[in-house]
Amino acid sequence: MLSSYRQIFAAPGTLAFSSAGFIARLPISMTGIGIVTMLSQLKGSYGVAGAVSATLAIAAAALGPAVSWLVDRRGQRRVAIPAAALTVVFAAGLLLCAHFDAPTWTLFLFAIGMGVMPSAGAMVRARWAQLYRKEPAKLHTAYSFEAVVDEFCFIVGPILAVGLATTVFPESGVLAAAVALTVGIALFTAQRRTEPPVHPAATRGGGSAIVNGGLIVLVLTFIATGAIFGSVEIVTVAFADAQGHKGLAAIILAVWALGSGLAGMVYGALRLRSPLSTRFFAGVLMMALSMVPILLVASTVHGLGGLLAAGGALLAAGVAISPTLISAMALVERLVPAAQLTEGMAWTTTGLALGVAFGSSTAGWVIDASGAAAGYWVPLVAGAFGVLVALIGLRRLRAGDPAPEAGQAAAEPVDLER
């Protein structure tokens, strides 16, 4: 299995840009939960904390594809550096407003500004695609590796954000995310040798990648997937708090990401022949079903034992995540023209961001009204919606399946960032 991963790093510069991309992606997993942890302590309300986090997610959903559209047309370095700088400025404003107890509306204002954060994961995958577009097996492995990197980000990120915010000072989690973004983007954009050239078709402008019917299905499905991610995060923090062990929330969420990361590592070494669309639908179905055990555990088991049981349920639930996201990004690479690849990948992240916004805010309201355990109904309902959308749109997704004559060469590319 490891030999498959060693092969993709034979090309010069691959380890450097992938490592820098990891640092640049950490803020994605740190910012939302960092805001929730910070504001739940400073404001005393999960509703406000979830709403501000949701505002950031909505802003990222609205502004992220536009930033990636510019990346396709102007280049990674020319766009990512100023976008990251703006993100850090607005993050600083949010931290100052939270620290000095400014009016609540100011928190939402700066959260909107942070939505210009560049999509590091999409830019990393664009570099892999530039290198291995004509070698599908290597591209599949590369995308799978990035899926594992994403999951590792979601192991380390929440631990850092929640751990810092609960043991140092409330604002330190979001502050660390801003530092990681600054360092990561600086290191990533310094790797000029592997930066994809601007595609000639991109310089001519044209329409958006979102007009692609298959991509629309993926985005809608990932809104549901994002709702699972966003709601599970905030509900797990609240559930751990209700059991008197709020600091353990980061560990439990890390276990969830660990299950996904391990599954992604194994999936990347496989050469499966079943259609991509079928694998994607199966993954969405499994994600929905995996929310049932965690709801049952939270509703029936309490105290430290309840937290341990919740961690076990989330470990099992995580197994479905990476293979699903990997198959999704493989479909994007086949459905979207090369000149729009960064934008196409960013749209899937946008779907996740919208879902995270809806999931976290809805979960916050449910928690405030009915308690932490009841909040786990939100990811279950979101999962069921995702299954319905994927089923209805399955025909459009099949346009991204490899042609019969491609045979095993379709060992698809893959993946994405929460």
One Martini backbone bead per residue (centre of mass of N, CA, C, O) as a GRO file, in nm:
protein
  418
    1MET     BB    1   0.058   0.062  -0.022
    2LEU     BB    2   0.303   0.264   0.016
    3SER     BB    3   0.408   0.255  -0.280
    4SER     BB    4   0.183   0.432  -0.401
    5TYR     BB    5   0.272   0.692  -0.240
    6ARG     BB    6   0.570   0.714  -0.328
    7GLN     BB    7   0.526   0.768  -0.635
    8ILE     BB    8   0.397   1.063  -0.617
    9PHE     BB    9   0.688   1.182  -0.485
   10ALA     BB   10   0.892   1.178  -0.733
   11ALA     BB   11   0.820   1.450  -0.794
   12PRO     BB   12   0.923   1.755  -0.787
   13GLY     BB   13   0.772   1.935  -0.507
   14THR     BB   14   0.540   1.766  -0.374
   15LEU     BB   15   0.608   1.776  -0.070
   16ALA     BB   16   0.609   2.083  -0.040
   17PHE     BB   17   0.312   2.157  -0.132
   18SER     BB   18   0.165   1.959   0.056
   19SER     BB   19   0.273   2.064   0.328
   20ALA     BB   20   0.180   2.358   0.294
   21GLY     BB   21  -0.121   2.283   0.251
   22PHE     BB   22  -0.170   2.181   0.535
   23ILE     BB   23  -0.130   2.448   0.685
   24ALA     BB   24  -0.343   2.612   0.509
   25ARG     BB   25  -0.590   2.412   0.611
   26LEU     BB   26  -0.626   2.434   0.918
   27PRO     BB   27  -0.836   2.676   0.940
   28ILE     BB   28  -1.087   2.516   0.853
   29SER     BB   29  -1.091   2.341   1.132
   30MET     BB   30  -1.058   2.595   1.342
   31THR     BB   31  -1.253   2.838   1.308
   32GLY     BB   32  -1.539   2.742   1.375
   33ILE     BB   33  -1.476   2.606   1.655
   34GLY     BB   34  -1.330   2.854   1.768
   35ILE     BB   35  -1.578   3.039   1.770
   36VAL     BB   36  -1.761   2.866   1.943
   37THR     BB   37  -1.576   2.850   2.193
   38MET     BB   38  -1.535   3.149   2.239
   39LEU     BB   39  -1.842   3.252   2.248
   40SER     BB   40  -1.948   3.054   2.466
   41GLN     BB   41  -1.770   3.200   2.683
   42LEU     BB   42  -1.825   3.514   2.630
   43LYS     BB   43  -2.162   3.486   2.579
   44GLY     BB   44  -2.326   3.214   2.672
   45SER     BB   45  -2.397   3.110   2.358
   46TYR     BB   46  -2.468   2.884   2.104
   47GLY     BB   47  -2.635   3.050   1.912
   48VAL     BB   48  -2.432   3.277   1.852
   49ALA     BB   49  -2.191   3.100   1.779
   50GLY     BB   50  -2.330   2.950   1.543
   51ALA     BB   51  -2.409   3.204   1.376
   52VAL     BB   52  -2.123   3.309   1.320
   53SER     BB   53  -2.015   3.052   1.191
   54ALA     BB   54  -2.232   3.050   0.967
   55THR     BB   55  -2.154   3.319   0.838
   56LEU     BB   56  -1.878   3.231   0.746
   57ALA     BB   57  -1.975   2.996   0.567
   58ILE     BB   58  -2.149   3.167   0.376
   59ALA     BB   59  -1.924   3.355   0.282
   60ALA     BB   60  -1.748   3.128   0.164
   61ALA     BB   61  -1.965   3.033  -0.038
   62ALA     BB   62  -1.978   3.312  -0.194
   63LEU     BB   63  -1.650   3.382  -0.224
   64GLY     BB   64  -1.478   3.132  -0.294
   65PRO     BB   65  -1.540   3.089  -0.603
   66ALA     BB   66  -1.431   3.368  -0.687
   67VAL     BB   67  -1.141   3.320  -0.602
   68SER     BB   68  -1.103   3.062  -0.780
   69TRP     BB   69  -1.165   3.198  -1.046
   70LEU     BB   70  -0.913   3.379  -1.028
   71VAL     BB   71  -0.702   3.156  -1.013
   72ASP     BB   72  -0.759   3.040  -1.302
   73ARG     BB   73  -0.694   3.345  -1.437
   74ARG     BB   74  -0.415   3.442  -1.250
   75GLY     BB   75  -0.326   3.261  -1.024
   76GLN     BB   76  -0.223   3.164  -0.718
   77ARG     BB   77  -0.033   3.389  -0.610
   78ARG     BB   78  -0.199   3.651  -0.701
   79VAL     BB   79  -0.452   3.563  -0.507
   80ALA     BB   80  -0.383   3.424  -0.228
   81ILE     BB   81  -0.231   3.648  -0.077
   82PRO     BB   82  -0.453   3.873  -0.059
   83ALA     BB   83  -0.674   3.689   0.059
   84ALA     BB   84  -0.523   3.615   0.320
   85ALA     BB   85  -0.481   3.903   0.425
   86LEU     BB   86  -0.780   3.973   0.457
   87THR     BB   87  -0.853   3.748   0.652
   88VAL     BB   88  -0.667   3.843   0.885
   89VAL     BB   89  -0.791   4.119   0.928
   90PHE     BB   90  -1.080   4.013   1.002
   91ALA     BB   91  -0.991   3.832   1.235
   92ALA     BB   92  -0.885   4.061   1.411
   93GLY     BB   93  -1.158   4.203   1.438
   94LEU     BB   94  -1.308   3.974   1.577
   95LEU     BB   95  -1.126   3.947   1.827
   96LEU     BB   96  -1.161   4.237   1.931
   97CYS     BB   97  -1.470   4.230   1.963
   98ALA     BB   98  -1.479   3.991   2.159
   99HIS     BB   99  -1.288   4.100   2.382
  100PHE     BB  100  -1.451   4.401   2.401
  101ASP     BB  101  -1.759   4.368   2.371
  102ALA     BB  102  -1.895   4.416   2.119
  103PRO     BB  103  -2.128   4.428   1.920
  104THR     BB  104  -2.266   4.158   1.769
  105TRP     BB  105  -2.268   4.264   1.469
  106THR     BB  106  -1.954   4.274   1.437
  107LEU     BB  107  -1.906   3.971   1.416
  108PHE     BB  108  -2.055   3.932   1.146
  109LEU     BB  109  -1.891   4.127   0.974
  110PHE     BB  110  -1.609   3.980   1.005
  111ALA     BB  111  -1.703   3.702   0.911
  112ILE     BB  112  -1.756   3.783   0.622
  113GLY     BB  113  -1.462   3.871   0.549
  114MET     BB  114  -1.340   3.572   0.595
  115GLY     BB  115  -1.460   3.447   0.316
  116VAL     BB  116  -1.174   3.496   0.141
  117MET     BB  117  -1.055   3.238   0.185
  118PRO     BB  118  -0.848   3.032   0.048
  119SER     BB  119  -0.838   2.723  -0.138
  120ALA     BB  120  -0.600   2.504  -0.070
  121GLY     BB  121  -0.707   2.228  -0.161
  122ALA     BB  122  -0.762   2.305  -0.458
  123MET     BB  123  -0.469   2.391  -0.526
  124VAL     BB  124  -0.333   2.123  -0.469
  125ARG     BB  125  -0.503   1.951  -0.672
  126ALA     BB  126  -0.418   2.111  -0.921
  127ARG     BB  127  -0.124   2.016  -0.909
  128TRP     BB  128  -0.176   1.717  -0.937
  129ALA     BB  129  -0.326   1.736  -1.209
  130GLN     BB  130  -0.087   1.854  -1.368
  131LEU     BB  131   0.098   1.600  -1.325
  132TYR     BB  132  -0.149   1.337  -1.344
  133ARG     BB  133  -0.365   1.342  -1.577
  134LYS     BB  134  -0.219   1.089  -1.752
  135GLU     BB  135  -0.229   0.932  -1.447
  136PRO     BB  136  -0.486   0.804  -1.286
  137ALA     BB  137  -0.364   0.631  -1.057
  138LYS     BB  138  -0.196   0.864  -0.929
  139LEU     BB  139  -0.428   1.062  -0.890
  140HIS     BB  140  -0.587   0.891  -0.697
  141THR     BB  141  -0.367   0.877  -0.479
  142ALA     BB  142  -0.331   1.180  -0.439
  143TYR     BB  143  -0.623   1.241  -0.354
  144SER     BB  144  -0.621   1.044  -0.118
  145PHE     BB  145  -0.399   1.179   0.039
  146GLU     BB  146  -0.554   1.450   0.073
  147ALA     BB  147  -0.778   1.327   0.239
  148VAL     BB  148  -0.597   1.254   0.477
  149VAL     BB  149  -0.500   1.539   0.532
  150ASP     BB  150  -0.772   1.653   0.597
  151GLU     BB  151  -0.827   1.468   0.841
  152PHE     BB  152  -0.579   1.558   1.000
  153CYS     BB  153  -0.677   1.845   1.026
  154PHE     BB  154  -0.941   1.737   1.189
  155ILE     BB  155  -0.761   1.653   1.427
  156VAL     BB  156  -0.572   1.897   1.495
  157GLY     BB  157  -0.745   2.153   1.481
  158PRO     BB  158  -0.957   2.113   1.715
  159ILE     BB  159  -0.749   2.066   1.935
  160LEU     BB  160  -0.618   2.342   1.915
  161ALA     BB  161  -0.865   2.529   1.938
  162VAL     BB  162  -0.992   2.414   2.200
  163GLY     BB  163  -0.742   2.395   2.376
  164LEU     BB  164  -0.665   2.694   2.369
  165ALA     BB  165  -0.948   2.821   2.451
  166THR     BB  166  -0.957   2.649   2.740
  167THR     BB  167  -0.635   2.709   2.850
  168VAL     BB  168  -0.566   3.004   2.775
  169PHE     BB  169  -0.768   3.170   2.561
  170PRO     BB  170  -1.050   3.215   2.378
  171GLU     BB  171  -0.891   3.353   2.116
  172SER     BB  172  -0.652   3.144   2.041
  173GLY     BB  173  -0.774   2.964   1.817
  174VAL     BB  174  -0.816   3.183   1.596
  175LEU     BB  175  -0.530   3.293   1.602
  176ALA     BB  176  -0.391   3.031   1.506
  177ALA     BB  177  -0.534   3.021   1.232
  178ALA     BB  178  -0.411   3.284   1.120
  179VAL     BB  179  -0.118   3.189   1.133
  180ALA     BB  180  -0.146   2.938   0.951
  181LEU     BB  181  -0.234   3.090   0.700
  182THR     BB  182   0.012   3.267   0.663
  183VAL     BB  183   0.228   3.044   0.648
  184GLY     BB  184   0.102   2.851   0.437
  185ILE     BB  185   0.072   3.049   0.195
  186ALA     BB  186   0.365   3.136   0.181
  187LEU     BB  187   0.483   2.851   0.125
  188PHE     BB  188   0.307   2.768  -0.116
  189THR     BB  189   0.363   3.017  -0.314
  190ALA     BB  190   0.680   2.958  -0.323
  191GLN     BB  191   0.599   2.716  -0.520
  192ARG     BB  192   0.656   2.777  -0.849
  193ARG     BB  193   0.720   2.512  -1.013
  194THR     BB  194   0.411   2.377  -0.945
  195GLU     BB  195   0.251   2.589  -1.072
  196PRO     BB  196  -0.009   2.631  -1.253
  197PRO     BB  197  -0.090   2.730  -1.542
  198VAL     BB  198  -0.268   2.931  -1.721
  199HIS     BB  199  -0.532   2.863  -1.895
  200PRO     BB  200  -0.628   2.970  -2.198
  201ALA     BB  201  -0.939   2.946  -2.146
  202ALA     BB  202  -0.944   3.128  -1.886
  203THR     BB  203  -0.861   3.408  -2.022
  204ARG     BB  204  -1.157   3.420  -2.176
  205GLY     BB  205  -1.341   3.328  -1.960
  206GLY     BB  206  -1.669   3.279  -1.899
  207GLY     BB  207  -1.835   3.062  -1.741
  208SER     BB  208  -1.943   2.869  -1.495
  209ALA     BB  209  -1.912   2.554  -1.348
  210ILE     BB  210  -2.213   2.538  -1.219
  211VAL     BB  211  -2.371   2.456  -1.491
  212ASN     BB  212  -2.313   2.179  -1.419
  213GLY     BB  213  -2.517   1.922  -1.342
  214GLY     BB  214  -2.330   1.737  -1.170
  215LEU     BB  215  -2.224   1.962  -0.983
  216ILE     BB  216  -2.493   2.034  -0.858
  217VAL     BB  217  -2.537   1.765  -0.717
  218LEU     BB  218  -2.285   1.775  -0.542
  219VAL     BB  219  -2.350   2.036  -0.392
  220LEU     BB  220  -2.620   1.949  -0.268
  221THR     BB  221  -2.504   1.705  -0.119
  222PHE     BB  222  -2.285   1.881   0.041
  223ILE     BB  223  -2.479   2.033   0.212
  224ALA     BB  224  -2.557   1.788   0.378
  225THR     BB  225  -2.271   1.712   0.467
  226GLY     BB  226  -2.210   1.981   0.610
  227ALA     BB  227  -2.438   1.953   0.818
  228ILE     BB  228  -2.307   1.722   0.959
  229PHE     BB  229  -2.046   1.855   1.042
  230GLY     BB  230  -2.154   2.112   1.189
  231SER     BB  231  -2.344   1.967   1.395
  232VAL     BB  232  -2.150   1.767   1.527
  233GLU     BB  233  -1.957   1.971   1.645
  234ILE     BB  234  -2.152   2.142   1.828
  235VAL     BB  235  -2.288   1.903   1.974
  236THR     BB  236  -2.033   1.778   2.097
  237VAL     BB  237  -1.956   2.017   2.267
  238ALA     BB  238  -2.226   2.026   2.427
  239PHE     BB  239  -2.223   1.734   2.531
  240ALA     BB  240  -1.958   1.755   2.688
  241ASP     BB  241  -2.054   1.987   2.867
  242ALA     BB  242  -2.301   1.833   2.994
  243GLN     BB  243  -2.086   1.609   3.118
  244GLY     BB  244  -1.822   1.785   3.222
  245HIS     BB  245  -1.622   1.757   2.928
  246LYS     BB  246  -1.535   1.981   2.710
  247GLY     BB  247  -1.230   1.910   2.636
  248LEU     BB  248  -1.317   1.627   2.485
  249ALA     BB  249  -1.432   1.715   2.211
  250ALA     BB  250  -1.173   1.711   2.037
  251ILE     BB  251  -1.119   1.407   2.065
  252ILE     BB  252  -1.382   1.304   1.941
  253LEU     BB  253  -1.345   1.449   1.667
  254ALA     BB  254  -1.075   1.310   1.603
  255VAL     BB  255  -1.189   1.024   1.583
  256TRP     BB  256  -1.366   1.079   1.342
  257ALA     BB  257  -1.127   1.159   1.154
  258LEU     BB  258  -0.966   0.897   1.185
  259GLY     BB  259  -1.164   0.709   1.043
  260SER     BB  260  -1.142   0.859   0.773
  261GLY     BB  261  -0.834   0.847   0.725
  262LEU     BB  262  -0.805   0.538   0.718
  263ALA     BB  263  -1.001   0.490   0.486
  264GLY     BB  264  -0.848   0.667   0.277
  265MET     BB  265  -0.583   0.508   0.272
  266VAL     BB  266  -0.704   0.244   0.166
  267TYR     BB  267  -0.859   0.353  -0.083
  268GLY     BB  268  -0.599   0.465  -0.236
  269ALA     BB  269  -0.483   0.155  -0.284
  270LEU     BB  270  -0.714   0.100  -0.460
  271ARG     BB  271  -0.867  -0.079  -0.763
  272LEU     BB  272  -1.159   0.005  -0.861
  273ARG     BB  273  -1.448  -0.074  -1.094
  274SER     BB  274  -1.660   0.078  -0.995
  275PRO     BB  275  -1.854   0.328  -1.021
  276LEU     BB  276  -1.837   0.640  -0.903
  277SER     BB  277  -2.138   0.698  -0.854
  278THR     BB  278  -2.187   0.448  -0.676
  279ARG     BB  279  -1.980   0.515  -0.455
  280PHE     BB  280  -2.098   0.783  -0.374
  281PHE     BB  281  -2.380   0.687  -0.290
  282ALA     BB  282  -2.287   0.484  -0.078
  283GLY     BB  283  -2.150   0.696   0.103
  284VAL     BB  284  -2.398   0.870   0.165
  285LEU     BB  285  -2.561   0.644   0.295
  286MET     BB  286  -2.359   0.573   0.525
  287MET     BB  287  -2.356   0.850   0.661
  288ALA     BB  288  -2.652   0.848   0.743
  289LEU     BB  289  -2.657   0.579   0.906
  290SER     BB  290  -2.422   0.665   1.115
  291MET     BB  291  -2.620   0.863   1.289
  292VAL     BB  292  -2.784   0.668   1.466
  293PRO     BB  293  -2.592   0.574   1.700
  294ILE     BB  294  -2.528   0.858   1.819
  295LEU     BB  295  -2.817   0.923   1.902
  296LEU     BB  296  -2.858   0.682   2.093
  297VAL     BB  297  -2.625   0.739   2.285
  298ALA     BB  298  -2.699   1.035   2.373
  299SER     BB  299  -2.996   0.942   2.484
  300THR     BB  300  -2.881   0.694   2.698
  301VAL     BB  301  -2.588   0.804   2.762
  302HIS     BB  302  -2.389   0.918   3.039
  303GLY     BB  303  -2.124   1.084   3.086
  304LEU     BB  304  -1.825   0.945   3.027
  305GLY     BB  305  -1.953   0.699   2.887
  306GLY     BB  306  -2.097   0.865   2.668
  307LEU     BB  307  -1.841   0.981   2.537
  308LEU     BB  308  -1.710   0.711   2.460
  309ALA     BB  309  -1.945   0.611   2.288
  310ALA     BB  310  -1.942   0.847   2.091
  311GLY     BB  311  -1.657   0.796   1.986
  312GLY     BB  312  -1.718   0.514   1.867
  313ALA     BB  313  -1.942   0.605   1.671
  314LEU     BB  314  -1.761   0.814   1.515
  315LEU     BB  315  -1.546   0.623   1.414
  316ALA     BB  316  -1.741   0.461   1.234
  317ALA     BB  317  -1.856   0.706   1.073
  318GLY     BB  318  -1.580   0.798   0.936
  319VAL     BB  319  -1.545   0.573   0.713
  320ALA     BB  320  -1.740   0.724   0.493
  321ILE     BB  321  -1.604   0.994   0.414
  322SER     BB  322  -1.348   0.982   0.231
  323PRO     BB  323  -1.459   0.806  -0.004
  324THR     BB  324  -1.673   1.015  -0.080
  325LEU     BB  325  -1.486   1.261  -0.136
  326ILE     BB  326  -1.310   1.123  -0.343
  327SER     BB  327  -1.531   1.060  -0.550
  328ALA     BB  328  -1.619   1.352  -0.589
  329MET     BB  329  -1.346   1.464  -0.705
  330ALA     BB  330  -1.340   1.274  -0.942
  331LEU     BB  331  -1.596   1.387  -1.073
  332VAL     BB  332  -1.502   1.675  -1.109
  333GLU     BB  333  -1.254   1.613  -1.297
  334ARG     BB  334  -1.464   1.492  -1.523
  335LEU     BB  335  -1.689   1.729  -1.546
  336VAL     BB  336  -1.462   1.949  -1.553
  337PRO     BB  337  -1.278   2.164  -1.691
  338ALA     BB  338  -0.949   2.245  -1.660
  339ALA     BB  339  -1.002   2.568  -1.653
  340GLN     BB  340  -1.219   2.493  -1.385
  341LEU     BB  341  -1.106   2.322  -1.143
  342THR     BB  342  -1.079   2.507  -0.897
  343GLU     BB  343  -1.373   2.599  -0.900
  344GLY     BB  344  -1.509   2.322  -0.885
  345MET     BB  345  -1.385   2.248  -0.608
  346ALA     BB  346  -1.495   2.499  -0.459
  347TRP     BB  347  -1.797   2.425  -0.485
  348THR     BB  348  -1.786   2.186  -0.294
  349THR     BB  349  -1.698   2.357  -0.054
  350THR     BB  350  -1.947   2.535  -0.060
  351GLY     BB  351  -2.148   2.320   0.009
  352LEU     BB  352  -2.025   2.262   0.283
  353ALA     BB  353  -2.048   2.548   0.399
  354LEU     BB  354  -2.353   2.571   0.387
  355GLY     BB  355  -2.402   2.324   0.564
  356VAL     BB  356  -2.251   2.421   0.812
  357ALA     BB  357  -2.427   2.665   0.859
  358PHE     BB  358  -2.694   2.516   0.895
  359GLY     BB  359  -2.606   2.303   1.105
  360SER     BB  360  -2.494   2.488   1.332
  361SER     BB  361  -2.741   2.671   1.372
  362THR     BB  362  -2.955   2.455   1.417
  363ALA     BB  363  -2.813   2.313   1.651
  364GLY     BB  364  -2.808   2.557   1.840
  365TRP     BB  365  -3.116   2.580   1.868
  366VAL     BB  366  -3.171   2.294   1.970
  367ILE     BB  367  -2.995   2.308   2.221
  368ASP     BB  368  -3.136   2.553   2.358
  369ALA     BB  369  -3.426   2.403   2.354
  370SER     BB  370  -3.345   2.057   2.404
  371GLY     BB  371  -3.051   1.989   2.394
  372ALA     BB  372  -2.780   1.807   2.301
  373ALA     BB  373  -2.895   1.529   2.214
  374ALA     BB  374  -3.107   1.647   2.008
  375GLY     BB  375  -2.893   1.756   1.798
  376TYR     BB  376  -2.852   1.468   1.644
  377TRP     BB  377  -3.090   1.507   1.442
  378VAL     BB  378  -2.961   1.689   1.230
  379PRO     BB  379  -2.761   1.488   1.083
  380LEU     BB  380  -2.976   1.280   1.009
  381VAL     BB  381  -3.153   1.458   0.827
  382ALA     BB  382  -2.927   1.547   0.637
  383GLY     BB  383  -2.856   1.264   0.533
  384ALA     BB  384  -3.130   1.202   0.404
  385PHE     BB  385  -3.119   1.433   0.200
  386GLY     BB  386  -2.862   1.341   0.052
  387VAL     BB  387  -2.975   1.076  -0.057
  388LEU     BB  388  -3.201   1.197  -0.226
  389VAL     BB  389  -3.028   1.375  -0.414
  390ALA     BB  390  -2.837   1.153  -0.523
  391LEU     BB  391  -3.059   0.978  -0.647
  392ILE     BB  392  -3.182   1.186  -0.843
  393GLY     BB  393  -2.872   1.260  -0.966
  394LEU     BB  394  -2.731   0.998  -1.080
  395ARG     BB  395  -2.738   1.040  -1.387
  396ARG     BB  396  -2.546   1.288  -1.392
  397LEU     BB  397  -2.302   1.145  -1.253
  398ARG     BB  398  -2.246   0.929  -1.484
  399ALA     BB  399  -2.080   1.131  -1.667
  400GLY     BB  400  -1.812   1.069  -1.471
  401ASP     BB  401  -1.772   0.805  -1.576
  402PRO     BB  402  -1.593   0.586  -1.714
  403ALA     BB  403  -1.518   0.462  -1.993
  404PRO     BB  404  -1.510   0.143  -2.092
  405GLU     BB  405  -1.223   0.170  -2.240
  406ALA     BB  406  -1.064   0.269  -1.980
  407GLY     BB  407  -1.111   0.101  -1.749
  408GLN     BB  408  -0.877   0.105  -1.499
  409ALA     BB  409  -0.780   0.400  -1.559
  410ALA     BB  410  -1.017   0.516  -1.365
  411ALA     BB  411  -0.862   0.538  -1.112
  412GLU     BB  412  -0.957   0.774  -0.952
  413PRO     BB  413  -0.971   1.058  -0.841
  414VAL     BB  414  -0.967   1.286  -0.543
  415ASP     BB  415  -1.132   1.490  -0.309
  416LEU     BB  416  -1.134   1.699   0.001
  417GLU     BB  417  -1.256   1.994   0.238
  418ARG     BB  418  -1.475   2.068   0.519
   0.00000   0.00000   0.00000
